[in-house]
Amino acid sequence: MTLPLFGQCDKVVSSVEDPGPAQMTGSELPADVKDIDWFFPANYTRLVSFSGTPGNKASHEGVDYVHDDTTKERVYIHTVAVGEVVYVREGCPESSQFKHNNYNRECGAGWGNHVVVKHGSVLTRYAHLKKNSIVVKVGDQLYAEQIVGEMGNSGRSEVRHLHFELGTKRDMFDPCGMSQNFDYVYNPNKLNYNQRTGIDDELAEDTAKVVVYNDPHHEIIKVKMPTSHSLGQIISIELYDASGRKLEELNKLDSNGYGELQIPYSSGSQLIICRIITEKISFSKKIVS
Ligand SMILES: [Zn+2]
């Protein structure tokens, strides 16, 4: 058997039980946190707060966002800021979405299937994801609110929820290694989340239609929002390139609920991120034009 070399894994797939974490509670968040735009990771029906005293091992190392509404089949997990995926763990089973998980509860060190993303000097961890739902891999550059997977009940979990951690680590994550601790964890509620965010994935998917039209000189992105919808008034529609550079912004729709943005034509496909901000929510859609 050949072991993978450091840096060559885009994820680790393993259903074994790893040693549990020991993460200390940090005191001050790193200074660059205030320069980053933070967005909310998921919809939820109730939450369980972070718990820990600076300098001691945290007793609850993150915030749990529980979604126990059985009528919602999927709850998407979004990255909270622009960042790079540094670790992906898959392969942990779950026995059911809405009751005590009976299978391999210490798989992924209790975190189950999880993703770690680096944003400047801080890291975020998205834990207990649904098996086979993770859609990102190590090395991916993510835009804010990009979907990383679906909320699940893998690992040490009693009900479908996201355990969301904010932390720092002196050493790099080994992308080929088993589950790894942060050195310090912080209360994620200390982040200054973007005011308008509160994602309703299903509503967003049903409501906004984003279409790309090509003509010889421009690619035209058309956004259609019904004039009567429950998301509130449109505040802006913004287009970004894959590196996060803003290309265009539109601040109102026409009376039929259409908005139209033009981007310079480039031959070959390019990734465009369309962010739609309304009074009630903001969400992003990925467009390949
Ligand atoms: Zn938790």
Residues whose N, C-alpha, C, O or C-beta is under 5 A from the ligand:
A	BS01	ZN	V63 D64 H163
